[in-house]
């Protein structure tokens, strides 16, 4: 676990505030899930741009109802919540992946839709959730009380290797393989501003500004993939909305992240 004070929240807040006005950040010694906590706060009317770091999550969540396990000190688990109003939400998790990978190391690849991989193993995962909430619930009805969409971007990164012998569905990588002195607080300091900036860009321009960078990191390009309905095909990159293009026996299929999981065939 990072030593008390090592998270340097004042400098993090100072760095991110110009990008996200009203930004605040907190370290929680323990919480069920930073995503769940930000969703609860937003539903209770707190829609400030907020970064929550957990030193320990007791019920960390992954995509598709999976659990996200992490040991204190061995991983960085945080969520950034903020009101967003993009013209289209397509490709948000891909844009987040691009921002996090670029902030960390050029050798990190992206496995559509939202995993960061290193040398054939999973290094990090992203869980994006949104809620329609009423801003300022105490305010009088009228223009002051408008519904807003609050997005919560959760990121879990393995910092230290998992203990040997631990059975995992997907073999994992750790950031210390690239950066031997990596500590969760320093990793967060490196990611927070680029992530905030990427979210602001996505809010205004959608996925388009991230398309080329995603292609440069795309691990599935040209690989044989199996969709969760059993269809097999060859990954052909992403379209302008971030949907995966898969060349199958039936032709080119467009796969959106909500529909399927994708794994490289063995
Ligand atoms: C995945 O790989 O399926 C996504 C994993 C996302 C894990 C992070 S850890 C911080 C945040 N809080 C959660 O409960 N989940 C995300």
Boltz pocket constraint, residues with backbone or C-beta under 6 A from the ligand:
constraints:
  - pocket:
      binder: B
      contacts: [[A, 32], [A, 33], [A, 34], [A, 35], [A, 36], [A, 57], [A, 59], [A, 60], [A, 61], [A, 62], [A, 63], [A, 64], [A, 66], [A, 68], [A, 76], [A, 77], [A, 78], [A, 79], [A, 114], [A, 115], [A, 124], [A, 125], [A, 126], [A, 127], [A, 154], [A, 155], [A, 156], [A, 157]]
      max_distance: 6.0
